[in-house]
Amino acid sequence: MTSSSVSSASSSSVSRRAVVGAALPGAVVAATAGPARAASAVSGVSGAPARVKAAAPALPPLDAAALRAAISDLAHPELTAAQLRVTGSAGRWYGTAGVADRASGRPVRASDTFRIGSITKVFVATVVLQLVAEGRLALDATIQHLLPGLLPAEFPEITVTQLLNHTSGLPDEQGGLDLSTPEAIARHRHDRWTPHQIVAMLPPGPMKFAPGTGQEYRGINYVLLALLVERLTGRRYAEAIGSRILRPLDLRHTSLPGADPRIHGPHVHGYMRMTDGSLLDITEYDQTLAWGEGEMISTTGDLDRFVTALFSGDLVPPRVLENMFTLPPDSVRMLDGSPARYGAGLQTVTLNGITLWGKTGERYGYASAMFATRDQQRRAAFAFNAVRRDSTQIQATLRIAEALTKG
């Protein structure tokens, strides 16, 4: 079942938890080159001097048929639902496919919530940069100074910037759960974690690389940042996000569930294909293992409102916001040798000559993304429900990204 509206100018162990939801594939992201790296050195982020940005070229008009086709293919990979919201000065479109609930057959609605996974990191980074703008935090301050005794004493000093842009070099967590089969995942879905238990899985070494010399996407970086938010604000990090972002922007459908495994109100269900071929409703799932880095719930409408306010400078002053769009120096590479693609909270990709900034996210049964051009000619928030959490999911993301950027 599909619906759309158009208005336009035309293995899984805990130690691997950070990899999931990380990025578009390196082959695509590697196309990001000079323009994305031209951000300035601002508020403690090292880089090239500020440069005058060239006027962005006009984007191609939206192709409603291509967008509809991109979300309507529920077989490659196997999806139970998909939805896409496109906004911005270059056109608007919204469409859905599949069902929100297989039991009832109800179609997806725009107000249905879903788990947004690692898009949570953008909310955390926003609060951290607000604290920088308020003079309560310096980006070159070390986490060891700010949260003494939390990390192993053997670790070299790691700055706030290095946590934000995934250049910390932290070693893999150890002693995690075996989540290598769907049955094991289902068995552990109600496990309860604390952030300190997560941090305690870090071994004393060795580091993956010296802090600031490489880039590796790691969820533990944002567990540490959320703990820092709590230390500096004296509030739970969920409360800080609520008071600083959710309520000011009236994001009524966005929440941090904490230890509540349910999604309340109308929502899209997530499903998981089991070894015997059956589908398990995996919607109810304790998200405490994703504390600080992947637990949030939202809608495409709320994500669009959030990214609009963020890119417009309504949440973080432009001078400090520039850190989100600042990549490490060219000498800093991902572990596979591809160019760095993470700023302080955002990732970047260039496709069909169009550079987008934003974030992807995944949880079991859910995948989502929130991206925009810096000038907001095009913004997009989408979600889909893949029944397998593996590399095949990228097919859906790439198909949607291609439809968003191809003229």
N, C-alpha and C positions, 0 to 999 in steps of 0.2 A: 504494500500500500504506500503510495507516495503523494505528497502534497507540496506545493510551492507557491510563493508569491514573488512577483518581480516589480521593482521600481528602480529604474536606472536611466542614466543619460543614454542610454541605448539598452636454563637451569636456574635454578633459582634458589640459591642459598641466600641467607641474610647478607653475607659478605658481598653479594652481587646486587644488592638492592639499589645501589646508586646508579647502575647502568641503565635500568629500565626507565623509559620516558625521557632519555637524555637528549636525543637530537634526530634531525633528519640524517640520512646516511652521509658518510664522509664524502662520497663521490659527488654528491650534490652540494653539500655545504662548502666543499673545497673551492667551489666556483666563486665564493665570496672573496673579493680582492680589495684593491686599493680604496675604493670609496667607503667601504665599511670600516677601514682602519684609519680613516682620516680624522677620527674624533680626537679631541684635545686632551692634554694632561690637566686634570681638574681634581681638586680636593684629595690629593694623595695618590691618584692613579698615575703611574708613569706612562709616558707615550710621547708622541710627536707634539710640537707646538700646535696651538689652535689654528685651524685653517678656515677660510671662508667657504661655505658650502655652495656648490653650484646649484642653480635652479633645477629641480627635479623635472624630468620629462613627463609629459602627460601619459597616463596609463591607458592601455587599450580598453575599450568598452567591455562591459561584462557580457559574456556569452551564456545566456540563461540555459540553453540546451546543453552546453558542456558542463555547467554546474550541476544541473539535474542528473545528467548521466554519471557524473563523478560520485554522487552520493547514492544513486539507485543501484549500483552494482553491489549486491550483497553477497556475492559468491567468491570474490577475489580481493581479499580473503573472506572467509565466512563471517558475516556480520548479522546481528539481529536488528540493528537500527543504526541510523545515521542522521545527522542534521548539520546544516551549515547556515551561518548568518554572515552576510557580507554588507559592510557599510562603508562610509567615507564619501568624499566629494566626487569620486569617479563612478559611483553607482551603488545601488542597494539591491539585495536579493536575500530571500530566506526559503529554505526547503527542507523537507524531512523525507525519510524512507524507513520502511520496516515498522516494527511495533515496539512500544514502550514496555509491554508486558505480554509474553507469549501465552500466558494462561487465559487472559481475557481478549487478546488480539487488539487491544487499544492502540491506535496510532500515536506517534510521538507528537507532543504539543510543545510550543515555544516556551511555556512556563515550567516544563518538566526539568527537574534537577538531575545532576549526574556527578560522579566523582571526577575531579579535575587533576588528581595526582600532582605532578611536579610543577604545575602552574602555581601551586602554593608558594613556591620559592620566590616568585615575583612579588607576592604580597609581603613576604618576610624581608626581601631586599628593599622594598619601598619603605618599610618602617625603619630599617637600619639607616637608610639615606636620609630620612626625616630627622633622625637623631643626629646625624652628621650636620645637617643644615641648621639644627638648633644649637650647635656647638657643644653637644653632650658627648660626642664621640669623634675620634680622628681615625681616618681610614688606614693610616700607617701605624696605629696602635696594635700591639700584639695581643692575641687571645690569651696567652699565658699571663700577661699583666692584668687583663680585664677579668679573667676567670681563673685566678691562681689555683693550682693544684688539680685542675680538671684533667689535663692531658698528661701523659707520661713525661717524667722529667727529662728523658733522653731526647725528646723531640726538639728540633731547632725552632726558633721563634717564627710564628706564623701570624701575618697581619690580617686585619679585617678585610682588606681588599683581596687578599689571596684566598680567603674563604668565599667571598662574594663571586669571584670569577674563576673558581675551581683550579687555582694554581697552588694549592696548599701542599700537594705531594704526600698527603697522609697515606699510611699503609692500609691495606684491606682489613676490614673487620674480621675477627676470627671467632669460632665457636658458634656460628650461626646455625639456623635450622636447615634441615634437608627439605627443600621445597621442589624437588626435581620431578614430581609427578602431580597430576591433578588431584589425586586422592590425598597426597601429603598436604597440598595447599588447603584443601577442604578441611582436613583434620586440624590444621593450626589456625583456622580463620577466626577463632575466638580467643587466641592467645593475647595476653595483656602485657604491654611493655611500658617502661618509663624511659625518659630521655637519658638518664644516667646509666641505665642498663645498656642502652645502645652505644653510648660513648665508651663504656667499659669494655666493649668488644674490640677496641683498638689495641693492637699489640704495641710494645715499646719500640718497635722498629722492625726492619729498616724502612726509611721513607722511600716512596716511589721515585722521588726526585727532590732536589733541593727546592724549598718553597720559592715560587716565582720563576722557575726555570722551565716548567712544563705545564701542560693543562690536561686534567682528567676530570670528567664530570663525576661528582661524588655527592650523594645525599647527606653524608655525615657533616659536610661543610655547613649545611643549613640547619642541622640539629644544633650545632655549636652557635650559630648566629641567633637562633630562636632562644637559646639559653641566655645569650648576651642581651637580647631584647628584654627578657624577664629581669635580668640583673639591673639594667639601666632604668627601666620604667617602674620596677617594683610591682608589676602585674603579670599575670599569665600572658604568654605571647598571643593567645587567641583573643584575650581582652584588648590587648594593644592594637591588633589588627581591626577588631570591631570598632573601637573608639576612634581610630585614626583614618580608617578607610571605609569599612562597611557602612557605618551609620552616616557619615558625612555624604557619601555618594548614594545613599538609599539603596544599597545592594541587598534587597530583602530576601533574595533567594540564595544568598551565599552564606555559608556557615563553616565552622570548624567543629566536627563532631566529637573530638576528644575520645573518650572511651565508649561512646555510644555506637554500636555497630550498625545501626539502622539508618536509612534515609527517610526522613519524615516528609509527609505531603506528597503530592504528585511527582513521580520521578521515573526515570528510565531504568529498567532492570538490567543488570549485567549477568551474563551466562558464561559457563565454562564447559568445554567439551571434555568429557571424562574418557578414560582409557577404553571403556567398553562402548564408546560411541554415544552415550546418553549426554544430555545437556543438564547441568546443574545450575540452578539460580544462585549466583554467588554475590548477590547484591548486599546481603547482610554480612558485614566483615569488619572486625575490629581494626581500626586504622592507627592504633597507637605505635606500631612499628614504623609508620610514616610520619611520626610526630615532627613538626617543624619543617618538613620538606615535601610532604605529599598527601596530606589528609583532607584537604578541603573539598567542599561540594558547591556547585554553582549552576548557572544557566548560560547559554550563549549570549543572552541579553545583558546579564550582569557583567560578563567578561568583556563585552563590547564597551559598556559604560566605564568599566575600570581602565581598560587600555586607552580609551579616549581621554579620560582625566589625567592619566599618567603621562602620556605623550604630550599633552597640552601644558604640562607644568603646573597643574592644579594640586598635585599631591606632593611633589618635590620641586624646589626651585630649579630653574634651568641650569644654573651653574653646577649644582650637585647632581642633577639628573643626568648630565652628560657622562657620568661614570657608567651608567647602564649601557651606553652606546660606545664605550671605549674598550677596544680589544687590547690584549697584551702586545708587547713588541713583536715584530716579525720573527725574532729568534725563538720565541716561545711556541712550541708545537704540541699538538695532541700526541698521545702515546703512539698512534699509528703513523705519525709523521705529517699528518695533514695540518693546515693552518689552524691556529686557535680560533674558536668561534663563540666564545662566551665573554660577555662583558659582566658588569656587576649586577647580575640578576636576569639578564636577557641573553638569548642566543640569536645568531643571525644566519640568514641563508640568502643567496642570490639565485634566482631561477628565472630563465628567459629575460635576463637583463634587469630584473626588478629585485631590489634588496629589501627584505623584510626583517623585522626584529620582533621577537616575542618569545614564546615558550611552548613546548609540548608537555604532555602529562599522560601517565598511565597508572592504572590500578587493575587488579584482576577483573575482567569483564568490561573495562572502560578504557577509552583512549580519547584524547582531546588536544586541542591546540588553540593558541591565541596569538595572532601575528598582525602586524601593520607596517606600512611604509612610514618613515619618520614624519613625512608631511601629511599623513593620514588621508591621502587620496584613496587608499584602499586599506580597510581593516577587515579581518576575518576571525570568526570564532567558530570552531566546529567540534563535533564529538561523534564518535562511533563506538559500537559495541562489538568487538571481535571476540570470538569464542575461544581463541587460542592466543596466549600472550607470548608471541615469538616474533621472529624476524619477518614473517609474512605480513604483519600489521602495516609495515611501511608502505605496502602497495596502496592502501587506502589513503594514507597521508599524501603520498606523491601524486596520486590521481587528483585529489582535491587541490593541491598546491599548483599542479599544472593547469588546471581549469581556471584558477584564480589569476594566473600571471601570463597566460598565452593570449596573444592578440588574434 
